[in-house]
């Protein structure tokens, strides 16, 4: 069974390995969800997107999705009903946005902890420091990459050790498109649920690396130690076999990389 989110925002399911598809759940046509999600003219150049659909394998009727505009939503009855999960999340400051309304939330990436599916890490455009929210069912807290203010970052992945996660900061000031701050890319790791962060840049360029890592272009595998991977807008694929302590470029001269996934054999 496969699930797919689209732009304009919609949620679809295939029960035959992708041969045929059908709308899934009520979110595609629900007036309240359409209001929260916005229109195709809103947000990113080609419209808002429904992305980061996750399923808790131990509870097959439970899933979580998020979209650019509209917040994070969860179902525990196979898609018949959904609840909004935005408590504790920030919104962009200075525009009069109301944090209590899903419309004003702009999540970009969601990662589920392999060792605890109730632990979610999410990245938004809200906080000026580029915060990664850590959510456990019923409560939320915020951790911040202490590298530099005004960052935006993809959530790179969460370990089975659920207090461990990785992010890739980018310059979130007037620089567009987003690039590595000062041309010096680095991954940041937390091993205590966001209370503190460590810069990991061994093997990465130390200057003039003005590329971007897009929101779905960083991931982690299930190895021990965890392997990390990210792709850049300049067509490079980078890997660390030791949880980010040392990096190596394993592919070059590819087209712009939009997404990276890891799978075990």
C-alpha positions as a printed Julia matrix, in Angstrom:
265×3 Matrix{Float64}:
   0.0    0.0     0.0
   1.43   3.36   -1.09
   0.45   6.92   -0.15
   1.2   10.1    -2.11
   0.8   13.78   -1.35
   0.41  16.26   -4.19
   0.5   19.92   -5.14
  -2.13  21.41   -5.03
  -2.53  19.6    -1.73
  -4.21  16.24   -1.85
  -3.74  12.79   -0.34
  -4.0    9.64   -2.48
  -3.56   5.91   -1.87
  -2.69   2.92   -4.02
  -3.5   -0.61   -2.85
  -1.76  -2.33   -5.78
   1.79  -1.0    -5.6
   1.13   2.19   -7.55
  -0.7    0.73  -10.56
  -3.92   2.58   -9.71
  -4.63   5.44   -7.33
  -7.68   6.87   -5.56
  -8.29   9.85   -3.26
  -7.69   8.93    0.36
  -9.69  10.29    3.26
 -11.8   13.43    3.41
  -9.01  16.01    3.42
  -9.03  16.53   -0.36
 -12.52  18.07   -0.4
 -13.11  19.22    3.16
 -13.82  23.02    3.13
 -12.05  23.54    6.45
  -8.91  21.8     5.25
  -8.99  23.68    1.95
  -9.05  26.94    3.92
  -6.14  25.86    6.11
  -4.06  24.61    3.2
  -4.47  27.7     1.05
  -4.65  27.82   -2.74
  -2.31  26.96   -5.58
  -1.32  30.63   -5.79
  -0.09  30.69   -2.18
   3.34  29.96   -0.78
   6.0   28.32   -2.92
   6.24  29.12   -6.66
   4.29  26.04   -7.74
   1.86  26.13   -4.84
   1.59  24.47   -1.42
   2.43  20.8    -1.07
   1.24  17.92    1.05
   4.33  16.0     2.08
   6.01  13.95    4.82
   3.28  11.33    5.14
   4.24   8.88    7.91
   2.6    5.69    9.15
   3.13   3.98   12.46
   3.58   0.34   11.46
   2.56  -0.97   14.87
  -0.74   0.91   14.55
  -1.8    0.64   10.88
  -4.81   2.92   11.31
  -2.6    5.76   12.53
  -0.76   8.17   10.25
   0.57  11.71   10.28
   0.96  14.17    7.43
   2.09  17.76    7.1
   1.84  20.35    4.38
   3.29  23.71    3.42
   0.52  25.79    4.93
  -1.96  24.11    7.26
   0.17  22.51    9.95
   0.52  18.88   11.02
  -2.42  16.46   11.15
  -2.96  12.98   12.59
  -5.54  10.26   12.07
  -6.06   7.25   14.34
  -9.03   5.76   12.47
  -7.64   5.12    9.0
  -8.32   8.59    7.64
 -11.98   8.99    8.65
 -11.15  11.88   10.95
  -8.06  14.02   11.57
  -6.8   16.21   14.38
  -4.51  19.21   14.06
  -1.2   19.06   15.97
   0.21  22.6    16.22
   0.37  23.23   19.97
   3.81  24.56   20.87
   4.8   25.45   17.29
   5.9   28.94   16.28
   4.76  31.05   13.34
   6.73  33.62   11.36
   7.1   36.78   13.41
   6.24  40.28   12.23
   3.29  39.47    9.95
   0.44  39.35   12.47
   0.12  35.56   12.2
  -1.93  33.74   14.84
  -0.13  30.62   16.12
  -3.46  29.08   17.16
  -4.66  28.9    13.53
  -3.39  26.11   11.24
  -3.46  28.43    8.21
  -0.41  30.34    9.44
   1.83  27.33   10.05
   4.41  26.56    7.37
   6.01  23.17    8.07
   8.64  21.97    5.62
   9.8   18.58    6.8
   8.8   15.89    9.29
  10.83  12.96   10.6
   9.54  10.14   12.79
  11.85   8.5    15.32
  12.34   4.83   14.34
  12.57   3.78   17.98
   9.47   5.67   19.12
   6.82   6.61   16.53
   5.29   9.08   18.97
   8.46  11.21   18.78
   8.4   13.55   15.77
  10.96  16.13   14.64
   9.77  18.92   12.38
  11.27  21.89   10.57
   9.42  25.1     9.77
  10.18  28.57    8.47
   8.83  30.08   11.67
  11.67  30.64   14.1
  14.4   33.11   13.26
  16.94  30.58   14.5
  15.52  27.81   12.35
  14.13  25.6    15.07
  13.53  21.89   14.96
  10.48  21.01   17.01
  10.48  17.78   18.99
   7.0   16.48   19.61
   5.84  13.68   21.87
   2.11  12.98   21.87
   0.42  15.47   24.14
   3.28  17.92   24.51
   5.87  19.79   22.47
   9.19  21.49   23.03
  11.67  23.46   20.95
  15.37  22.87   20.34
  17.56  25.35   18.46
  20.7   24.94   16.39
  23.09  27.29   18.14
  25.24  27.9    15.08
  23.98  31.24   13.79
  20.76  33.23   13.75
  18.29  33.35   10.85
  18.82  29.83    9.58
  16.52  27.57    7.62
  17.23  23.87    7.61
  16.07  20.44    6.49
  15.48  17.9     9.22
  18.03  15.28    8.29
  16.72  12.34   10.22
  16.15  10.85   13.63
  17.94   7.92   15.19
  16.41   4.92   16.94
  17.93   6.7    19.95
  15.12   9.21   19.97
  17.02  12.12   21.49
  19.41  12.06   18.5
  18.69  13.99   15.3
  20.56  15.91   12.58
  19.85  19.12   10.68
  21.55  21.13    7.94
  21.47  24.91    8.55
  21.27  27.39    5.68
  21.39  31.17    5.53
  17.86  32.47    6.05
  18.48  36.2     5.69
  18.14  38.11    2.41
  20.23  35.49    0.58
  18.16  33.73   -2.08
  18.21  30.96   -2.9
  19.29  29.7     0.51
  22.97  28.76    0.75
  25.39  27.44    3.33
  26.21  30.26    5.8
  29.39  32.0     4.64
  29.88  29.2     2.1
  30.9   26.82    4.92
  28.4   23.93    5.05
  27.96  21.86    8.2
  25.56  19.38    9.72
  24.46  19.92   13.32
  23.61  17.03   15.65
  21.72  16.88   18.91
  21.96  13.89   21.21
  19.83  15.27   24.01
  16.57  16.12   22.28
  17.57  19.6    21.13
  19.05  20.97   24.37
  22.44  21.37   22.7
  23.88  21.0    19.19
  27.3   20.03   17.8
  28.75  21.26   14.49
  29.94  18.39   12.25
  31.91  19.55    9.19
  34.96  17.25    8.92
  35.45  16.44    5.23
  33.03  19.11    4.01
  34.25  22.18    2.05
  35.72  24.87    4.26
  35.0   27.77    1.88
  33.07  28.84   -1.26
  30.48  26.06   -1.07
  27.46  28.18   -2.01
  24.98  25.36   -2.46
  21.68  24.47   -0.89
  20.28  21.27    0.6
  16.55  21.13   -0.07
  14.03  20.16    2.57
  13.7   16.48    1.52
  17.32  16.03    0.41
  18.81  14.75    3.67
  18.16  11.41    5.33
  19.49   8.73    7.68
  19.67   4.96    7.38
  18.99   2.25    9.99
  22.62   1.17   10.5
  24.57   1.27   13.73
  26.35   3.65   13.67
  23.79   5.61   11.66
  24.7    6.54    8.09
  23.75  10.05    6.95
  23.25  11.31    3.39
  22.45  14.62    1.75
  22.28  15.93   -1.81
  22.98  19.47   -2.98
  21.63  21.81   -5.61
  25.01  21.57   -7.39
  24.53  17.83   -7.92
  26.77  16.4    -5.22
  25.83  13.5    -2.95
  27.54  13.39    0.45
  27.68  10.54    2.96
  28.85   9.92    6.52
  29.24   6.38    7.84
  29.72   7.5    11.44
  26.77   9.72   12.3
  28.26  12.86   10.79
  31.69  12.83   12.36
  33.35  12.52    8.93
  31.9   13.28    5.49
  32.8   12.13    1.97
  31.45  13.11   -1.45
  30.28   9.9    -3.15
  28.82  11.36   -6.37
  29.35  14.54   -8.42
  28.01  16.29  -11.53
  24.45  15.06  -11.02
  21.44  17.26  -11.75
  20.05  19.33   -8.9
  19.07  16.91   -6.11
  15.55  17.36   -4.7
  15.19  14.31   -2.44
  17.33  11.59   -0.89
  16.16   8.32    0.7
  18.05   5.37    2.2
  16.95   1.73    2.0
  18.47  -1.45    3.39
  19.09  -4.57    1.3
